[in-house]
Amino acid sequence: MLRGHTGPWTVADLLALPEDRTTRYELLGDSLVRSPAPGIRHQRASLRLAMLLHTAAEAADAPVEVVEAINVILPSGLVVPDLVVADDGATAEDGVSVDAEGVQLVVGLVSPGNRTVDRKFKPMLYAEAAIPHFWRLEFDPAPMLVVYELEGGRYVERTTALAGAATRLDAPFPVEIDPAALSRR
């Protein structure tokens, strides 16, 4: 499928690839990055957090949509965050991607194979794209949610929600989260 490609990758090249549910493809700069499909714990937590965010957004009458694993086009490539909270207008068409300017929040769930990218590289790209909120859900050694807000072009840590206690967050809309409840069977 990827054989025969020459030269740097572009967003158009990536979007032209056939759909593949076993691998996530992202474009970081002009480098194509492949990641295996996430595991059960990861997907369980992603679904539960998406449902929690959806319910909270509706309760706040926020004009947004919560979407899992959608392509987000950045100034420097294309990423597939685990969760995206996007403006209603950004998801109005039934496309395969949203532009970063329509994104209010990206959430990354850290898996063993993507720790460095999710903790260091992607937050820089999200900040560069001026996405106002970034959350990172860690699983090990215990679930915790680290909440960042964009300030002066960089993310500043605002809150760390620890497992076993509900933490109220106010942005991008009010929501209460206990990270332990997200991945528990």
N, C-alpha and C positions, 0 to 999 in steps of 0.2 A: 504494500500500500504506500509506503513512504519511499520506496526505491525509485530512482530516476529523478528525484528532485535535485536540482542544482541551484547554487546561489543561496543568498539569505532568504529566510522564510518571511512571509508577509501575512497580515491578518487575512487577506483574500485567499492566500494559499491554505491557511489553516481552516477557514470556513468552507473551503471546497473539498476537504477530506470527507470520506463517507462516515456516517455515524458509527461510533464504536462505543458500546456500553461497558467494555472491559478495561478501557484506558481513557484517561483524561489527557488531552493535549492542550498545552498553553504556549503562548509566545511571549517570552521575556526578552525584550529587546528584539534581536533578530534570531534568537536561539529557540528552537523547538524543545519543549520539556514534556516528557511523558511520565505519567504517574499511574500506577495500577488502580483499579476500582477500589474504593474504600471498603473496609470490613463491616461486620454486623454492628459492633459497638458504635462505630463512627456513624453509620447510617441511622441507627436507633436514636442517637443523640441529635442528629441533624433533623430528623422528622419531628421529634418532640419539641425542639427549639423552634422550628418553623411553625408548628401549630401554636405554640405559646406566643410567638411574635404576631402571628396572624390574629389571634384572639385579642391581644392587647391593642393592636392597631385598629381593629374594628371598634373596640370599646372606647378608644380615644377619637374615633371618627377621623383617623389620619388617612389622607388620600394617597395611600401606598399599596404596594403588593409585595408579599414575601414570596421569593422564588428560590428553589434549591438548584444548585449546580448549573447556573446559566452563564453563558459567555458574557464577559464584561470587556468592552473595548476601551483600552486605556491609551493615552498619548504614546506610550512606549510598548504597546503590544496587546495581548489578549490573555485574560486570566479566567479561571473558573472557580470563584469562591464557593465554599460549601453552601452558604446562604447569602442572599442579597435582599435588602429592603430598598425597593425602587419606587420612584414617583409613579403614580398611576399612568401618567402620560408616556413614561418611558417604556411601559409594557403594553401600551394600547394595541400595537400591531402584534400579530402572532409570528414573531420572528425567532431567530436563534440566538440573538444577542441584544444587549442593552449598552448604551453609551454611558461612560462613567459619570457624565454630568447629571444624569438622571438617577444616580445611586446615592442613597442617604447613609446606608450601613452595609458593610461587608463583614461576614463572620467566617473565620477560618477554624476548622476543627483539626487539631494537630495530630497527625498519625506518625508512627515511627519512621516511615520513609520520607516524610516531608518536613521534618522539624526545622531545619535551617531555613528553607525557603519560606515557610509560614511565619517564622519568628523574626526573620531579618529582612529578606529580600522583598517579599510581597508588601509588607507595610510601607516600605519606601515607595513602591510603585503606586499604591493606593493614595498615599499622601501627595505624591506628584500629580495625581489626577484630581486632587482636591475633594476626595470623598470624606465627608465630615466625621463619620464614625467608623471605627474598626474594633471588632471584638475577636479575641482569640480564646477558644475553648481548649484547655489542656486536659488530658486524661490521667497522666501519671506524674507523681505517685498517687495523687487523688484528684478528682475533678475540680477544676477551678476555671473561672471565666475572668479574663483580664480585659478591661474596658478602656478604650482610648478615644480621645477626641482630637480633631485637627486644630492645631494652634500655631500660627506663624509658619505654616507649611510643613509642620512636623506633628507626629502623634505624641500626645502627652497622656500618660497613664492617669486615669481618673479613679478607678475602682478595681479591686480584685474581689470577686465573689467566690467564697470558699465553700467547699462541699459541706452539706449538712445544715446550712443556714440560708434562708431566703433573703435575697438582697434586692432592694428596690432600685431600679434604674429609671431615670427620667427622660433620657434621650435615646433615640429620636422620638419616643413616646413612652409613657409610663408602662413599666412591666416589672414583675417580680420573678426572680429566678433563683433556684437552688441547683447549682451545677451537678450535684450528686443525683438528683432526680432525673436528669436527662439521659444518662446511660445505664442506669440500674435496670436490671431485668425484671 
